[in-house]
Amino acid sequence: YDNRLDDLYQYAETHQIPIIPHTASAIGDYRGDDHQLKELLNQCKFEDIDIAQIVEDLANDPRRISTKRQKICSFFGHPVQYLYLLNQYPRLKISFAHMGGNFDWDDYIQNPLPAAEAAKYDHIVAEIKSLLKKEPKTEAEKRLLKEKLETAFGLNWLYLIQQILREYENTYADISFTLSNPNYFSLLKNLLGQPDLRPKILFGTDYYMVEIVTSDRNFNAALSQALTADDYCQITEINPQAFLLSN
């Protein structure tokens, strides 16, 4: 949400140039001091939200195994941040790299939302999208937007990314490195079985990271064996063509 990037986003949207932001939590870090980090956090475009509380919640999140500073820096790459960007540039072509990352894939599998909870949150991205579009907003709408945003910052990243893919035409997500864990293959097949997500998922390896746990060749072989030929073609050929080519 750095204002210096506005011209870049506008150019990318106009010319349909795809961008790929890192979207796995608790990995990135910031080398500046705490005061500089706080200043950057406070530049968030969602001015009415309680940034301090959201950052504290991220810092103390037991689902993620990393340093406190890395957890705090997750705020910058949080999927919710892109809702502001997509409100400004709705045709911007984005792929959410790593599709949330392994912490959130584990959490998504191990701690599924109960039906009653899912009913409250399954459309939170659509609700935020609708509220962001309203100008001017009533006081009631401002309060509701604040409430929805603060709730969304606490939700699972994979869960939110799926909603973003459904809501915005030119949004995609890639599976690089995350799917080096074969425990996620069944969930990937489930996601590819959903018609509104099937065209939005891209193959990827993040090869230098994959080399830590296996080889690029083994990663590809294991995934191709786990998927049907149609599913494998979908993520390696059909979807990347749509993402990379101008429309």
Phi, psi and chi 1 to 4 in degrees:
 res  aa     phi    psi   chi1   chi2   chi3   chi4
   1 TYR       -   26.0   48.5   70.9      -      -
   2 ASP   -77.0  125.3 -169.4  -40.6      -      -
   3 ASN   -57.4  -26.2  -70.9  -26.4      -      -
   4 ARG   -66.9  -13.8  -68.2  172.4  -65.3  179.6
   5 LEU   -92.3   -6.1  -65.3  173.6      -      -
   6 ASP   -57.4  -45.0  -75.3  -15.4      -      -
   7 ASP   -62.8  -36.6  -70.9  -15.9      -      -
   8 LEU   -64.8  -46.3  176.9   65.4      -      -
   9 TYR   -63.8  -41.3  -69.9  134.2      -      -
  10 GLN   -62.8  -42.3 -172.8  172.6   18.5      -
  11 TYR   -65.0  -43.7 -174.2   86.0      -      -
  12 ALA   -63.4  -39.8      -      -      -      -
  13 GLU   -67.5  -46.1 -177.4 -173.2   46.1      -
  14 THR   -59.7  -42.5  -60.2      -      -      -
  15 HIS   -99.5    6.4  -62.2  -80.2      -      -
  16 GLN    54.1   45.6  -73.6  -66.1  -82.6      -
  17 ILE   -91.2  121.4  -62.3  171.8      -      -
  18 PRO   -73.8  145.5   24.6  -30.9      -      -
  19 ILE  -122.8  152.3   62.9  171.6      -      -
  20 ILE  -131.7   96.1  -52.9  177.5      -      -
  21 PRO   -86.3  149.7   29.6  -32.1      -      -
  22 HIS   -70.2  123.3  176.3   88.0      -      -
  23 THR  -133.3   59.5  -35.9      -      -      -
  24 ALA  -130.8  133.0      -      -      -      -
  25 SER   -79.9  159.3   66.1      -      -      -
  26 ALA    58.4   34.8      -      -      -      -
  27 ILE  -117.4  -48.9  -58.9  -63.7      -      -
  28 GLY   -71.1  162.7      -      -      -      -
  29 ASP  -141.0  169.3 -150.2  -26.2      -      -
  30 TYR  -128.1  129.5  176.6   64.6      -      -
  31 ARG   -86.3  -11.1  -67.1 -177.9 -179.0  -87.0
  32 GLY   -75.1 -179.9      -      -      -      -
  33 ASP   -83.2  175.1   61.6   31.4      -      -
  34 ASP   -62.3  -36.9  -71.6  -13.2      -      -
  35 HIS   -64.2  -44.0  175.8   71.2      -      -
  36 GLN   -64.3  -39.9  -69.0  169.6  -47.3      -
  37 LEU   -63.3  -42.9  177.4   57.1      -      -
  38 LYS   -61.7  -40.4 -174.2  175.4 -179.0 -179.5
  39 GLU   -61.5  -41.9  -77.0 -169.8  -19.3      -
  40 LEU   -66.1  -41.7  -71.5  172.1      -      -
  41 LEU   -60.1  -38.9  -68.4  166.5      -      -
  42 ASN   -75.6   -5.3  -74.8  -29.7      -      -
  43 GLN   -84.1    2.8  -71.2  176.2   23.6      -
  44 CYS   -50.9  138.5  178.5      -      -      -
  45 LYS   -72.5  -22.8  -60.1  -63.2 -172.7 -179.0
  46 PHE   -82.5   80.8  -61.0  124.1      -      -
  47 GLU   -65.6  -27.4  -63.2  173.0   -3.5      -
  48 ASP   -87.0  -11.0  -66.4  -28.8      -      -
  49 ILE   -76.0  159.4   62.7  170.6      -      -
  50 ASP   -85.8   85.8 -172.0  -14.4      -      -
  51 ILE   -60.4  -42.4  -66.5  172.7      -      -
  52 ALA   -58.5  -42.1      -      -      -      -
  53 GLN   -70.1  -40.4 -175.5   59.6   55.8      -
  54 ILE   -62.9  -43.9  -68.6  169.0      -      -
  55 VAL   -65.0  -39.8  168.7      -      -      -
  56 GLU   -63.1  -41.8 -176.9  179.2  -15.2      -
  57 ASP   -63.0  -41.7  -69.8  -16.4      -      -
  58 LEU   -62.7  -42.8  -74.9  171.3      -      -
  59 ALA   -64.3  -28.8      -      -      -      -
  60 ASN  -105.6   11.9  -63.0  -45.6      -      -
  61 ASP   -70.2  115.2 -169.0  -19.6      -      -
  62 PRO   -74.1  -11.5   28.8  -34.4      -      -
  63 ARG   -72.3  -18.3  -65.2  175.0  -63.9  178.7
  64 ARG  -115.9  128.8  -62.8  175.5  171.5   86.9
  65 ILE  -100.6   99.0  -56.2  169.0      -      -
  66 SER  -170.3 -179.2   53.9      -      -      -
  67 THR   -72.2  160.3   68.2      -      -      -
  68 LYS   -60.1  -42.1 -178.3  176.0 -179.5  179.9
  69 ARG   -62.3  -41.6  174.4   65.9   75.4   93.1
  70 GLN   -64.2  -39.6  -74.0  175.0  -39.8      -
  71 LYS   -63.6  -42.0  -69.4 -178.8 -178.8 -178.6
  72 ILE   -61.4  -42.8  -70.2  171.3      -      -
  73 CYS   -68.0  -13.6  -73.6      -      -      -
  74 SER   -59.5  -24.2  -68.1      -      -      -
  75 PHE   -55.2  -38.2 -177.4   78.7      -      -
  76 PHE   -68.6  -34.1  -63.9  114.8      -      -
  77 GLY  -101.4    8.8      -      -      -      -
  78 HIS   -60.6  135.7 -159.1  -64.3      -      -
  79 PRO   -52.5  -31.5  -26.2   33.8      -      -
  80 VAL   -61.2  -32.1  174.6      -      -      -
  81 GLN   -58.1  -32.2  -55.9  -77.9   12.4      -
  82 TYR   -75.0  -11.6  -67.1   93.0      -      -
  83 LEU   -69.7  -34.2  -59.0 -176.8      -      -
  84 TYR   -65.5  -46.7  176.6   88.9      -      -
  85 LEU   -61.6  -44.9 -172.1   62.8      -      -
  86 LEU   -71.5  -22.3  -72.1  164.2      -      -
  87 ASN   -68.6  -35.1 -175.6   55.7      -      -
  88 GLN   -80.0  -36.5  -56.6  -60.4  -51.2      -
  89 TYR  -131.4   74.5  -50.6  102.1      -      -
  90 PRO   -64.9  -19.6   20.8  -31.3      -      -
  91 ARG  -101.8    9.7  -65.4 -171.3   65.2 -107.4
  92 LEU   -61.1  133.8 -171.0   63.6      -      -
  93 LYS   -94.2  112.6 -158.1  174.1 -105.3 -167.3
  94 ILE  -127.7  139.2  -63.1  178.8      -      -
  95 SER  -116.6  124.3  172.2      -      -      -
  96 PHE   -81.7  100.8  -62.2  103.7      -      -
  97 ALA   -62.2  134.7      -      -      -      -
  98 HIS    76.1   -3.8  -44.0  -65.0      -      -
  99 MET    51.9   39.0 -151.7  170.0  177.4      -
 100 GLY   105.3  -28.7      -      -      -      -
 101 GLY    89.1  168.8      -      -      -      -
 102 ASN   -67.3  -33.6   62.7  -60.6      -      -
 103 PHE   -58.2  -43.9  -66.1  127.9      -      -
 104 ASP   -80.5  -27.5  -73.3   79.3      -      -
 105 TRP   -67.1  -42.1  -82.6   64.2      -      -
 106 ASP   -60.8  -47.1  -76.1  -21.8      -      -
 107 ASP   -63.1  -39.7  178.2   60.8      -      -
 108 TYR   -62.5  -38.8 -172.2   87.5      -      -
 109 ILE   -78.1  -43.1  -66.8  168.6      -      -
 110 GLN   -84.8  -25.0  -64.1  164.5   11.9      -
 111 ASN  -129.4   62.3  -56.7  -62.9      -      -
 112 PRO   -63.4  145.4   23.9  -33.1      -      -
 113 LEU   -66.4  132.4  -77.9  176.3      -      -
 114 PRO   -59.1  156.3  -20.0   31.0      -      -
 115 ALA   -54.7  -40.7      -      -      -      -
 116 ALA   -65.4  -38.3      -      -      -      -
 117 GLU   -69.5  -44.6  -69.2  -70.1  -63.4      -
 118 ALA   -58.9  -37.1      -      -      -      -
 119 ALA   -61.3  -30.7      -      -      -      -
 120 LYS   -80.5  -28.8  -69.8 -168.4  -68.5 -175.3
 121 TYR  -114.7   -7.6  -54.4  136.2      -      -
 122 ASP   -62.7  -20.3  -85.8   -8.2      -      -
 123 HIS  -122.3   24.3  -56.5  -72.5      -      -
 124 ILE   -66.6  -33.9 -164.7  166.2      -      -
 125 VAL   -66.5  -42.5  165.6      -      -      -
 126 ALA   -62.6  -38.0      -      -      -      -
 127 GLU   -67.3  -42.8  -67.8  162.9  -11.8      -
 128 ILE   -65.5  -42.0  -68.8  170.7      -      -
 129 LYS   -56.8  -46.4  177.1 -176.9  178.3 -178.3
 130 SER   -63.8  -42.0  176.2      -      -      -
 131 LEU   -69.5  -36.6  -72.5  164.9      -      -
 132 LEU   -63.9  -32.6  -76.5  172.1      -      -
 133 LYS   -70.6  -24.5  -78.0 -177.4  174.8  179.5
 134 LYS   -76.1  120.2  -67.0 -170.5  174.6 -177.8
 135 GLU  -141.4  126.4  -70.2  -64.8  -13.1      -
 136 PRO   -75.8  160.8   30.0  -34.5      -      -
 137 LYS   -97.1  144.0  -63.2  177.1 -176.5   62.4
 138 THR   -74.1  166.6   65.4      -      -      -
 139 GLU   -62.3  -37.2  -70.9  -55.7  -47.3      -
 140 ALA   -64.7  -40.3      -      -      -      -
 141 GLU   -67.6  -37.2  -71.7  167.8  -16.8      -
 142 LYS   -63.1  -42.9  -70.8  178.5 -177.5  177.6
 143 ARG   -65.8  -40.3  -72.8 -166.7  -62.3  -88.6
 144 LEU   -66.9  -40.9 -176.3   59.0      -      -
 145 LEU   -62.1  -44.4  176.3   58.6      -      -
 146 LYS   -58.1  -46.2  177.4  178.5 -176.6  -66.9
 147 GLU   -62.3  -44.6  175.5 -170.2  -39.0      -
 148 LYS   -65.8  -42.1  -64.0  -72.5 -177.0 -176.4
 149 LEU   -64.3  -46.3  -74.6  167.5      -      -
 150 GLU   -64.4  -35.1  -69.4  175.5   -7.1      -
 151 THR   -66.4  -45.3  -62.0      -      -      -
 152 ALA   -62.4  -34.3      -      -      -      -
 153 PHE   -63.2  -20.5  -89.4  107.6      -      -
 154 GLY   -95.2   -1.7      -      -      -      -
 155 LEU   -90.8  163.0  -65.5  174.4      -      -
 156 ASN   -60.9  135.9  179.7  -79.0      -      -
 157 TRP   -67.4  -41.6  -71.4   29.5      -      -
 158 LEU   -62.4  -39.7  174.4   58.0      -      -
 159 TYR   -60.8  -44.9  177.2   62.9      -      -
 160 LEU   -70.3  -40.0  -70.9  169.4      -      -
 161 ILE   -61.6  -39.7  -72.6  170.7      -      -
 162 GLN   -58.5  -41.9  -70.3  177.9   60.8      -
 163 GLN   -66.1  -39.8  -67.4 -168.3   37.2      -
 164 ILE   -63.2  -42.0  -66.2  172.9      -      -
 165 LEU   -61.1  -34.7  -60.4 -172.6      -      -
 166 ARG   -74.4  -30.3  -67.6 -174.8  176.3  103.5
 167 GLU   -89.3  -28.2  -74.8  -62.9  -39.0      -
 168 TYR  -120.0  126.5  -67.1   91.4      -      -
 169 GLU   -55.6  -44.3  176.3 -172.8    3.2      -
 170 ASN  -102.2   23.8  -73.3  -18.9      -      -
 171 THR  -100.4  141.6   55.8      -      -      -
 172 TYR  -137.6  173.7  -62.6   77.0      -      -
 173 ALA  -146.1  142.1      -      -      -      -
 174 ASP  -111.6  159.5   73.5   55.3      -      -
 175 ILE  -102.3   14.0   60.1  170.7      -      -
 176 SER   -55.0  134.6   55.9      -      -      -
 177 PHE    62.2  -44.0 -173.1   57.5      -      -
 178 THR   -51.0  -44.5  -59.2      -      -      -
 179 LEU   -83.8   11.9  -93.5  -69.5      -      -
 180 SER   -69.9  -13.4   62.0      -      -      -
 181 ASN   -90.9  109.4 -176.4  -17.3      -      -
 182 PRO   -65.6  -12.3   21.5  -31.3      -      -
 183 ASN   -64.8  -15.7  -67.2  -28.6      -      -
 184 TYR   -94.4   -4.3  -57.2  147.6      -      -
 185 PHE   -58.7  -41.7  -72.7  173.4      -      -
 186 SER   -63.2  -40.8  -65.5      -      -      -
 187 LEU   -66.6  -40.3  175.8   53.2      -      -
 188 LEU   -59.3  -43.9  175.4   62.4      -      -
 189 LYS   -62.4  -37.3  -72.8 -169.9  -80.3 -172.1
 190 ASN   -63.6  -43.9  177.9  -84.3      -      -
 191 LEU   -64.1  -40.0  -63.2  175.3      -      -
 192 LEU   -69.2  -18.1  -71.8  170.7      -      -
 193 GLY   -81.6   -4.6      -      -      -      -
 194 GLN   -96.0  116.6  -59.9  179.7   42.1      -
 195 PRO   -54.2  -33.3  -25.0   34.7      -      -
 196 ASP   -81.9  -15.2   47.7    1.9      -      -
 197 LEU  -101.4  -25.6  -65.1  178.6      -      -
 198 ARG   -52.5  -42.5 -174.5  174.6  177.7   80.4
 199 PRO   -78.8    0.5   -5.2   21.8      -      -
 200 LYS  -110.7   -3.8  -61.4  -61.9 -165.2   85.6
 201 ILE  -103.5  128.8  -60.4  172.7      -      -
 202 LEU  -111.9  142.7  -52.9  171.9      -      -
 203 PHE   -69.1  147.8  174.9   80.3      -      -
 204 GLY  -170.4  158.1      -      -      -      -
 205 THR  -121.1  -34.7   63.2      -      -      -
 206 ASP    56.3   60.2 -155.0   -0.3      -      -
 207 TYR   -54.0  -36.9   73.2   92.5      -      -
 208 TYR   -71.3  -24.8   51.7   90.7      -      -
 209 MET   -79.0  -40.8  -70.5  -62.5  -64.1      -
 210 VAL   -58.7  -34.2  165.1      -      -      -
 211 GLU   -61.1  -18.0  -69.2  -69.0  -26.2      -
 212 ILE   -68.4  -34.8  -63.3  171.9      -      -
 213 VAL  -113.0  -24.1  -66.6      -      -      -
 214 THR  -161.7 -169.6 -175.9      -      -      -
 215 SER  -101.5  158.3   70.4      -      -      -
 216 ASP   -58.0  -40.6 -152.0   44.7      -      -
 217 ARG   -63.1  -43.6 -177.2 -175.8  -65.9  -89.5
 218 ASN   -67.3  -38.4  -73.7  -20.0      -      -
 219 PHE   -57.5  -49.9  171.5   91.1      -      -
 220 ASN   -64.6  -42.3 -176.1   37.2      -      -
 221 ALA   -64.5  -44.5      -      -      -      -
 222 ALA   -63.3  -42.3      -      -      -      -
 223 LEU   -68.0  -42.7 -172.5   64.6      -      -
 224 SER   -65.2  -31.5   62.5      -      -      -
 225 GLN   -74.7  -31.2  -70.8  172.0   13.6      -
 226 ALA   -76.5  -27.5      -      -      -      -
 227 LEU   -98.9  159.6  -61.0  177.7      -      -
 228 THR   -71.0  162.4   65.7      -      -      -
 229 ALA   -60.4  -38.1      -      -      -      -
 230 ASP   -65.7  -42.7  -76.4  -12.5      -      -
 231 ASP   -65.1  -41.8  -75.6   -9.2      -      -
 232 TYR   -64.7  -42.2 -174.6   71.2      -      -
 233 CYS   -63.6  -37.2  178.4      -      -      -
 234 GLN   -59.8  -45.5 -173.3   76.8   38.1      -
 235 ILE   -87.4  -20.2   65.5  171.3      -      -
 236 THR   -99.4  -21.0   58.8      -      -      -
 237 GLU  -125.5  -58.6  -63.5 -177.1   41.3      -
 238 ILE   -65.1  -53.2  -61.9  170.3      -      -
 239 ASN   -67.8  -42.8  -64.0   -9.0      -      -
 240 PRO   -61.7  -34.0  -27.9   36.8      -      -
 241 GLN   -62.3  -44.0  -82.9 -165.5  -34.2      -
 242 ALA   -64.2  -37.5      -      -      -      -
 243 PHE   -72.0  -41.0  177.1   62.8      -      -
 244 LEU   -86.5  -24.8  -66.6  170.6      -      -
 245 LEU   -93.6  144.8  -61.1  179.2      -      -
 246 SER   -68.9  147.6  -61.7      -      -      -
 247 ASN  -128.8      -   52.6   20.3      -      -
